Amino acid sequence: MAVFAEDVNLAGYTTLKLGGPARRFVEATTESDVVEAVRAADEAGEPVLVLGGGSNVVVADAGFPGTVVHVGTRGTERRAVEGGRVVVAAQAGEEWDPFVARCVADGLAGVECLAGIPGRVGATPIQNVGAYGQDVAETIQWVRAYDRETNETVTLDREQCRFTYRHSVFKGSDRYVVLEVGYLLREGDDSQPIAYAELARSLGVPPGERVPLKEARDAVLELRRGKGMVVDPADPDSRSAGSFFTNPILGADALAELERRVADRLGPEVAFPRYPEAPAPDGTPRVKTSAAWLIDRAGFAKGHGDGPARISSKHTLALTNPGCGTTADLLALAREVRDGVRAAFGVELVNEPVLVGVTLTN
């Protein structure tokens, strides 16, 4: 049965350790608990926040004036598919990194480079979680969800999920509550081809090479720990929501403006990172650049911060709460960084974490 409480402080349920109280808090450990809690709040006309591991969320200091449904469902099921492929169906409340570890131990390739990411399975399709050359969109076959508009459980296939870079049909909309995710994985001892140059260097192989699954996972964990991106109570840099800004995707005009500003500010010989990106819906070519590079060249070094919130000393993209900061402190730093990058390079950085009860708008 679901467990209900009132005035539960949400700071204890987020990796940032920030956020005020929820008016009503529901600990939901079965799918029916999740659906019934959301349905009841909808019928009562009160706001709903569906919360998993709290690793990609920034909650207002004032808290949340409605019902928080904390998804604690558990369970995985392996379903055979022809051709050395296996679908692993995982409940939304399964912790993500242990799920990856089990897949690696069971000889299932496709998520090994996503090791060490905090949070739960249900969050992975929402922002198309990705790192070190892998995205969950590569393996997700379907998502089962509660549709709050139609009041029924539905299954969306990969196409219906509309995955793009750090985005999906689920992000920016409260319509669907993720209940279960099906991942199509490959049986074998070796990883998927290593696509990320930094990871390939760490493994001592050329990009495109395969390595034993465990070696890939271990190398990713080592890289993430070095950047404070594995939750560790002993590491203040890990008190973050991961990368706070997404890497900007630029059309031709924005790219030309960035080229001009980089040349003016840093010199014509300086090249900034650029990676091919899928064209815009109208066919316009686009490229992706590095938010971390822009932040650093705009004058925000690792460890920057005049108040309780800081840029991580290990990773430019992570904004941290190493001590007794507030959400207001964190957002003030985020605005400072965003505005500084805009002034320097004309690029508008966009937050990656979900903002609850707050906004970056001044």
N, C-alpha and C positions, 0 to 999 in steps of 0.2 A: 504494500500500500504506500501511496505517496505520503510524505511527511511535510506538514505545514508549519510555518513559523512566521513571526512578524518582526519587523525592524532588524533584519539580519544585515550586518555590515558587509558590503560586497568587497571591501579591500582584501579580505581573507580568501576570496575566490578569484583573484586576478594575479597574474604574474608581476604586474607593476606594484601590487600592494596598495592600490589607490581605489577610491570610490566610497561613497556614503551608503546609508542603509536602504534596503529594499522594503517597501511598505509591507509586501507579502512575499514569502519565499517558499517555493515548493521543491522538495527533493524528490524527483521522479525517477524510479528505478525500473519501470517497465514501459513499453510503448504505450499501453493503455493509460498509464499514469500521465505521460507526456501529453497525449492527445486530450485527455479529459481536463487537465489543468489549463491548457491553452483554450479549449472550447469554453470552459466555464468563465475564464476571464473575458473572452470575446463576448459571450452572452451578457456579462455584467457591464460591458462597455468600458473596461479599464485597460490601460496599456499593458503590454506583455513584452518581456525580455527573455529570450531563450538563451541560456548560458551553458557553455560546456567547460573547457579548461581555463577560460578567462585569459588566454595568452594573446589574443588579438583584439582586445577591447579596452577602451578608455572610458571609465564611468565617472560622472560628475561627482564633485564633493558633496552635493546635496543628495546624492543617491538616486533611486529610481522610484517614482510615485505610482507604482503598479505592482503587478505580479512578476516575479522572476522565477522561471522554470529551469531548475538546474538538472540537466540531462545526465543521469547516471546509469543508463541502460548498459548491459554487458552481454557479450556473446558473439562468437564468430562461427561461420559454417563454411566448409570447403565443398565446392560443387565441381565435379569433373566436367571438362570440356574436351573435345577432340583436339588432336594435334599438339599434345604437350602443353596445353593451356588449362588453367584452373581459375574458376571464379571463387574468390573469397568474399563472402557476405559478412559485413561487420556492423554491429549495432552502433548507433551514433555516439553513445557514451563511452565506447572503448577508447582507452588512452592510445594516442597515435604512435609514440615511439616504441612502446612494448609491442604494438601490432606489427610495426616494421621489423622488430627483432624476431618475432615469431615467423614472419614470412621468410626472412633470411635463414633462420634455423631450419625451416622446412624445405629449403631449396626452391623458393619461389622468387623470381626476379621481376623487377618493375618498380619497386619503391625503395630500394636499398639506399639510394642517394638522398632520400628524404628523412634519414635518421636524425634523431636529436631535436626534431621540431616539437615544441611543446603543444599541448592542446589535445583535442579528441577527434575521433574519426568524423563526426558530424560536421565539423568546421572545414574539412579539407575540400569538399566540392564548392563551398560558398565562395571562397576567394581563389579557387584553383591553386591550391598550395603548391609551391615549387621551390627547388633549391638545387644547386650543383648540377644543372643540366637536365633535371627531371621535373615534370609537372604531373599532378594526379590526373589531369585530363587525358594523359597518355594511357592510363589503365582503367579509369572509371568506365564501367559499362552501363550502369544504371544507378539511380538514386530513388529510394522509396521515401515519400514525404507525406505529411499531413497538409492538405490544401485548405487553408483557412477561408478561402472564398467559396469553395463548393462544399466544405465540411465533409471531405472524404479523403481516404488514403489513395495516393496515386503513385505510379512509377514513371519516372522520366528517363528516357534513354540518353545516351551521350549527346546526340544532336539537340535534343530538347533542353539539355543543360546549358547550351550556348556558351561554352567555355571560350574565354579569351585570356589575355595576360592579366592575372590576379583578379579575374572577374568571372561571373556566371549569371545565370538567370536568378539565382538565389540572393545575390549580393545587391544591397540597396533596396530590397523589397522584403516586406514581412509576410508575404503570401504563403511561403512554404516553410514547414518545420521539418528538417531532415531527420529521418528515423533510422535508416539503414543505407549502406553504400555497398555496391558490388564492384570489386576490382578484378580485372582480368589479368592474371599473372602467368609468367612462363616458367615451366618446370626446368630446372637445371642448376648446375653448381656455379655458373659464371654470371656476372652482372650483365645488365644491358650495356651497350657501348658507352664508354665514358666520354661524355660530351663537353664537360666543363674543363677549361684549360688548367685552372688552379688545382682542381682535383686530380687531373691527369699527371701534373707535375709532382704532386704529393705522392702519387702511386708509382711514379717512375715509368709511366707508359705514355705512348703517343695518344692524342685524342682519337676516339673511335675504337680503341682497344677494349677488350673485356678482361675482367679480373675476377678472382673468386669473390663470391657475394660478401663473405665476412670481411675480406680486405677492403672492399668498397665502403661498407658500412663503418668500419673502424676508422678509415681515413676521413670520412665525412665528420664523424664525431670529434676527431682530433682537431680538424679545421674549425668546427663550430665552437668547441671549447676555447680555442685560441682567440675567438672573437666575442666571447661572453654570450654565445647564443645557445648554450645548454643550461637550463635552469639549475642553479647550484646555490643553496643557501649561504655558502661561504664566499660567493662571488657577487659583490654589489652590482657589477656590470650586467649580471643576468636578470636584474630586476627591471625588466623592460617588456615591451610588447613586440619584440623582434624589430625588424626593419620598420621604422616609422613612416617612411615615404617610399612610394613606388618609383621605379625607374621611369623617367619621362619618355613618352613616345611622341615623336615629332614629325609633322608634315614638312613639306618643302620650304614653306615660308619661315616656320619656326626654326628649322635647321639652318637656313641661311642667316637668320638673325643670331643664332648661337655662334656660328662660325665667325661672324663679324665681331661679336662681343669678346669671344675668346682671343681673337687676334689683337683687339684693342687693349685688352686687359693683361694678357699673358705673353703676347708676342706672336707674330705670324707663323713661327716655326712650331708652335705648340699644337698638338693634336689631341682631341678629346675622344673618349671611347664612343664607338658607334657600332651597332649591331643590326643586321637586317631584321625587319619586322613585317608582319603580314600587312598588305595594303589596307587602307580604309575601305569601308563598304562601297564607296564610289569609285574605288580603284586607285586612289591617290597613293603614291609610294610613301612609306614611312620608315623611320629608323628609331631604334631605342638607344638612349644614352644612359650614363651612370649617374644616379642621384648622389651617390657617395662622392664621386669625383667633383661634381658641381658644388656640393657642400664644402668640401675641403678647399677648393680653389676660391670659394667666396669668402674664405677667412675663418671658417669654423673648424678648428682642429679637434682631434679626439680629446675628451676631457673638458671641452668648453662648457661654461655655464657659470653665471654669477650667483645663482640661488641654489636651492636644494636639488633641483633637477639638473642633470648633466648629460652631455653627449658621452656615450660610453668611451672609456679609455682604450677600448680594444676595437671598436667598430663604429665608423662615422655615422652609419644609418640608424643606430639604436639610441633612443632617448631613454634615460634611466632615472629611477628614483632610488638612489643608493642609501638614503637616510629617511628623514621624516618629512618628505615633501608632500605636496598636495597636487590634485589634478590641475588646479589653476597654475601652479608652478610649472608643471610639465607643458601645458599648452602655451604658456608665455614663451618658453624656450622654443617650442615648435614654430610659433609665429615669427620669432626672431630669425630662426634658420630659414623658414620659407621666404620671408620678406628680403633677407639678405641675398638669397640665391636669385630671386626675381630682379632685385636691383642690379646685381652683378651681371646676370646672363639672360634676363628676359624669359626665364623658364619658370612656370608655376608648378611647384611641387605639390603632390596630392598625398594625403595621409593614407596609409595602408590599413591600420587598425580601425575598427568600428568605433565611432564616437557616440556615447550614450548620454544624452542630456547636455551635451556641450557641442561647440563648433569651433573651427579655426577662424571663422569670420570675425573680424575685429568689431 
